[in-house]
């Protein structure tokens, strides 16, 4: 394999902003043909229900289904997958699930209210969603961690019924995924995938009930379908390529940092891995580590393509400047591999998840640290947050006026309503004066 020369950007360069933006840019343009195909699939599922699901599943996933009942896996199948897991996998899943659940318990929103001096009671009522749908990629791809990360917060929130859809190409199901669904408390599992599964969750069929929100990762067809059904149902987010940004003071083992960069670059060629340091010699050391370790990676080709096309080393004057640049990038994953991560974190305002200190590898957050690994990408950490229990809860405002309160507020509402020429609003309030 040829030597990989990392793209380097110096923050002191006159055209630094242009160079950085060029590296960050990612073409997320929609494929109009995919858009058309997904619209057609959604329409078919809305019109023909279960029959459309069967037809698409047999066509796209080489299924041999004859009736909708065959699309569902019962709890016995999930339990069997769990019971048959090797002990090391079962232990790892159990510990990860426990940690994710413990963290999620801290996120639960609570109802509250207060009483004003004239007797008005104002507050907020928090209730869970009735139904939620979880999409999980299927077949040879195994993402049990995604099952845990999406399902456990939903169950902690108190979601009434959690449905999981996961394709089974050629009838192949992944036991790790099914076992994760079992210990996470998923209520029903259907072996369907693609845009047709999203449409079924959004609109319902004779067999699959419509849900209130759809979460979970998927391919471009799944992502497009989630966009198109949004409004009929809620969705978690439209995720872009995986990202990692590392700020290092030059004192962490360069092999560690190289492997941390690999951990996101191996997802796909569009993933982005960036290292920021105030030490030029250290950047050289990490580049040496990259070239030393790359050939031993199973996904070496993908990693190399990712680092070559979207990766970067950024030289800064000091760590405070590194924080400024990190806020501009607003990365999905941010590692603060420095002597005093707490002090540096004070200056970080935009990041999906922050990994503090030299020993906190981003990969720990992907699987078992506890916080959710479903994170905002493509700079959306500027305004959005990781998936959590609060994504499966709704907030309703509570307003309970006393007689005295209705008089005072009614007078104010009357004036404002007549100022907007909404006479019925005004008179509705005035009736109670």
Protein Blocks (a to p, Z undefined) as FASTA:
>chain_A
ZZdddddddfkbmklmmmmmmmmpccfbdcfklmmmmmmmmmmmmmnmmmmmmmmmmmmn
opabfbfklmpccfklmmmmmmmpcfklmmmmmmmmmmmmmmmmmmpccddddddfkopa
cdddddddfbdcddddehjbccfklmmmmmmmmmmnopabacdddddehhiacfklmmmm
mmnopabdcddehjklmmmmmnopaklccdfbdcddddfklmmmmmmmgojaccfbdcdd
dddddddehlacfklmmmmmmmmmmmpmmbccddddfbfklmmmmmmmmmmmmmmpfklm
mmmmmmmmmgccdddfblklmmmmmmmnopabdcdddfblmlmmmmpcbdfbdcedjklc
fklmmmmnopacbdceehllmmpccddfklmcccdddddddfklmmmmmmmmmmmmmmno
paklmmmmmmmZZ
